[in-house]
Amino acid sequence: MQALVRTLLKFGELNTGCQQALEKAAVPFACSAQTHLLAPGMVQDQVYFIDEGIVMGHYLTKVRHFVSWFAAEGEFATAVESFHYRKP
């Protein structure tokens, strides 16, 4: 949780109340290397802070597999369009 707070402090100030609210709201989540955080047809409802490891964003067509982005330790990961516009 401290890594998340340190990262957010790079973008601006967080008073003690905000830090405490963030610590209550954020839920630590651990997963294996093969975990899919979002599947076709699903709407992204989470923003992930990568404390350890790497997340890869990708999509499949009938012919190929395309990697669209990576997020590493200290970065955030989400399917932005799905999260903001509530689209699968």
N, C-alpha and C positions, 0 to 999 in steps of 0.2 A: 504494500500500500504506500510505503514511503517513496518508492520509485515513481508512482503515479503523481503524488503531490509534488515531488521535485520537478517532474516534467511539466506539470501545469504552471508551476512558479516561473518557468522560463518565459511564459507568455504573458504573465501579469501577476498581480498580487492576489492572495487568498487570505482573508482574515480567518481567525481561529474558528469562528462559527461555520464558515464555508468548508474549512478542512474537516471539521467534525461531521458535518452533514455528508460530505463526500465519503468519508470513511464508513459511515452507516449505510450509505446507498450502494457503494461498490461491493460486489460479491466476487471473491476470489474463485477462479475457475481453472482447473487443470484438465488437460486432455492429452490423449496419445497422438502420435505423429500422423495417424491416418484419420483423425476425426474431421468430419465435414461440419462446419459451423453454419452452413446455409446450403440448401438443396434446391434444385429446380422447382419452381412453383411456390416457394416459400418467400415471405416478406422478412427482410432483416429488421429485427427489433432490438438488437444489442449493438453497442460499441465496445470493442475489446481493446484493452491496454495490454501490450505484449511485455510482460515482466521478464520472460525467459523464452527463448526460441524464435522461430520465424513462422509467419503465416503467409500462405500463397493464395492469391485470388486467381481463379481460372474459370474457364467455361469450355464446354464441349459442343462441337457441331457433329453432324453425322459422319464427317470425314476426319476432323482434326481436334486436337486438344490445344487450347491457347492459354498461356499464362498472361494475365493482365496486370498484376502488381505483386509486390512482396512488402511485408511489414516485419520489421525486426525489433529486437529488444528496445524498449523505451519509446515505441511508436504506437499509434492507434490503428485499428483495423476494423473496417465495416464495409458493407456494400452500400456506398454512399447514396446512389440513386434510389435503391430499394428502401433504405432507411428514411430518407427525407420525404419521398413521394409515396411511400407505402405501396410500392409496386413489386410484384414477384420478379 
